[in-house]
């Protein structure tokens, strides 16, 4: 489970609780199956972005894209990492 899924799910669940709505209420308002709403709120949903978008629109949330710091070596570092050994 990735952090962004957990964070998004927690935000959507907090929205629902603040409104005093049930998952069934969200189901009726968005057309998303209740089981899928549970997966979203628990950070386990890996389905279509359009499904997430329905719930996010209801909650007036937007998803920003933020460039992640690179965890992989840059191209100019590959020779150093994978160069031939002189042994």
Secondary structure, 3 states (H helix, E strand, C coil): CCHHHHHHHHHHHHHHHHHCCCHHHHHHHHCCCHHHHHHHHCCCCCCCHHHHHHHHHHCCCCCCCCCCCCCCCCHHHHHHHHCCCCC
